[in-house]
Every structure is written in structure tokens, then in C-alpha cells.
Amino acid sequence: MTAQQPARPEGITGLDASDLAAKITAKEVSAVEATQAHLDRIAEVDGDLGAFLHVGSEAALAAAADVDKAVAAGETLSPLAGVPIALKDVFTTTDAPTTCGSKILEGWMSPYDATLTGKLRGAGIPILGKTNMDEFAMGSSTENSAYQVTRNPWDTTKIPGGSGGGSAAALASYQAPLAIGTDTGGSIRQPAAVTATVGVKPTYGTVSRYGLVACASSLDQGGPCGRTVLDTALLHQVIAGHDPADSTSIDAAIPDIVAAAKTGAQQDLSGVKVGVVTELQGEGYQPGVLASFNAAVGQLKERGAEIVEVSCPHFTYALGAYYLILPSEVSSNLARFDAMRYGLRVSDDGEHSAEQVMAATRAAGFGPEVKRRIIIGTYALSAGYYDAYYGQALKVRTLIARDFAKAYESVDVLISPTTPTTAFTIGEKADDPLAMYLFDLCTLPVNLAGVCAMSVPSGTSADDGMPVGLQIMAPALADDRLYRVGAAYEAARGPIG
Ligand code: GLN
């Protein structure tokens, strides 16, 4: 099969979020119509794509009906009221199961909503359903889901990225105009890049992790996904903000992201200094990806940006550090799935001890990649090896944060390709974890440093016609810069395909 841009449908589902919101406010389209149109679209196309694990038609329509009542009563609506969303199945919801793509949580119902879920509800954004993901967000292709494969709408033989492949595929195939992902090492940006959608990993601590089932707590960050930079900005503004229920939440003002996206769309980047990261290009990168990246650099320059090359020497070690820190945290976080408190319980027949039930449940409930990481993490944290592995990785983490800090002394944003190659074929790397990990090369430094980044589509690769993403990185709490530069680039680039 050759790559083909998914056709934009006629009617409601073909509208991007900001246009749909305007029509709802103008009473040209009701919120119920908007939600129903997307539910119909899911019924029509998701059988082939597998983006959703659960579709919550009733709850979504009820939320939409509430918005219509508010419209009829003349209430002031939040900017995205009535625009439905796809939610990664790692955020808890009281009205739908939360599985994290794992058998161990099959059918598990949370007793509470994540803070982010509550913010979506509060903004009148109907939740269409929960999207497929790599088990507990570990993976780069969504193939590690215990439930189903998700396919890339550009070419259904290819992966949609991971771990948030379901959210990205839902957006790219017009099943939802907005989506939520989480990014621990790239799981928002990388699926965005390979599906030609926009995804942002906000500054660590600016979007609440309360009710986001933990993978690696010091790296995990929920964030917004859309088909345009403006839509992503509107959603970002809804979900960001301090949360006392999350002890790592930052009590700092969130910059005006939507205003930044609107300024950016004017396409004037004079005075903006953009650094091209030396270490995130060259050998190992697909020629079509580099060509697309270089064209993007040219367009930023044409719009007035000053382009300089910046070296971040420790980025080379990000992969090694990440794949020690992440498994270490995973080995601790996933200890809570003990067969006693949540979900699956195996061998509970009165013949086995509690310990045996725990072991049998974890053996049956976790997939191979999750087990691999629990074992690596347990080893890296063990008494004799802690300093040599985990301790060293933390030092590298600090050096990467210093590389960023130094770079931002002379530039406003850094850029790179989001991924070294375009989407690969389903099954191609399934038995080769290291090859899979290499796909995250460009996105990992951002998580290790806690800063923010966006992936914005930069066209397609001449090699295979598949989408390529431009990664824009900015300092902590300067998320608005991503939107200014991202919107300017998006406008300069013009339509894809
Ligand atoms: N692919 C990376 C991993 O497997 C990133 C995952 C993520 O961001 N959740 O760890």
C-alpha cells in the first residue's frame, strides 16, 4: 500500500475544532449534532483503524445536550464547549473503564475522575471515548497494547506512533477534532509526527497528573493534540493550571498560549532566534526526514527568524539515561498492581497464598515490554547497582538540563526533526526493543529536562510519502513560544499534500 493523505470528510467531522466551536456558538450546529456526527464517523471508520478501546456514546451525548441547554439559556460558554474529544485510556474516568492498554486493568472502573478529565467536563467538551495505547504508555508504536493494533490512517500497514497512537489516529482520520495524550518520552509528539497532527508536551508540572495512571512519575506529562496549532492551543489552555491534588504541580502562571498562536499566525518571526540542534540530525536519519526538516528551517528563516546551530553534547546520552530512569520508576509505580487492589486476580482459589496470587496475576496481566522494564528497573535500583546505573543516569539527566539552559542563553527555541524516520511497518520492530527505543531519540531530552516541546507537521517524506514532524522546543514555562513559532511555521508551510 502506498501512503495517502486521509481525505477530509464533508460536513461536521471535516471541521477543525476552532471552526466547529464557532458554529456551535453561532447556533449553526448543535453540540449534540457535533457529537453524533463524530460517533457516526467512529462507527464508520474505526473498525479498520482501531483507535478506540471504548466509545462512550451515551455519556458523550448527555454532555453535549448539557452544552446545548447552556447555549439555549444564553450562558457564556468556554471556547471549546460542545467540541468532542478522544481521551487516552490512561486518564481515569468514572463513566468508562480505564485500562491503560493492559490486561491487568481490564474493565477497571475508577472511583474518581482525573483532574484533566474534570477540566474537560467543566469546559463542556464531550468525551467520545478512550483511545488505544501501548501498555502503561511503554512503547513507540501502540503495538504493545494488550487489546488491539491501531493503524496509521495514512497507510494502514504502518504504525500510528506510540504510546498514544490511538489519539493520533483518531485525529488524523477525523474521528475526533481534539485528543489528549501523555508524553513520558515522546508519546504525544511522536504519534503526532507520524500522522501529520499537532501534539504538545507541556512544561512538566503545568498539567495535572492527578488521575493520570503513572508510568514514570518524574517524566509523565499529559498534553493536548489537535489538527492545527490553534486547536491545540485552545485545548492546552483548558487543561493547564495548578492542581493542589498533584504534589508535582507548579503553582505558576500559564502564559497566554492562545494569544501566542494567534500572533504566530501573522507569520512574523523577526527577532526570534531559533537553534538547530547539531546532535539531532545526520547519520541514521532518513533522507526524506532531513529534507523536510531543512525545508522547514528555510521557511522559518524566510519569515524572519534568525537561525543558528547549537550543540547540546549530552543529548547523545539521553537514550541511555532515559531507559534506566524510566524502568526504575516503572518498577516502583507498577508494584501497585498486586491483584489485591485493582483489576485482574488470577489463581484466587483458596489453594494459593496471597504471594502466589500476586505473582500469577502479574505474570498473566502484564505484557512482555512491561515485564522487561520492571526487571531492568528492579535491577538498576538494587543495592549493588544503584550508583552505577540509576545514580549515573541521574547525573546525565542534570547534564542534559544544563545543555538546554546553556542553549537558551542564546536562542529562544530549539528545533529538530521529531523522529529520525517516518512511521515503520506494523510488526517490523516488534521483536527488537532497541530498534524501537531508537525511534524516541529526538524527543527524550525534553522529558528528562522537564521543558516543553511541540511537534507540528512539516509535510511528507519524498522516500515514502509518509508524514514528517518538526519538533520545536522551549524553556520551562515558556510554552507560548512553541505556539508562536509553531503557528508561524504552519501558516508559512501551507496545506500538506
Ligand atoms: N516510547 C517511549 C517509551 O516507550 C516513550 C513513551 C511515552 O512517552 N509514554 O518509553
Residues whose N, C-alpha, C, O or C-beta is under 5 A from the ligand:
A	BS01	LIG	A137 M138 G139 S140 G162 S163 T182 D183 T184 G185 G186 S187 D440
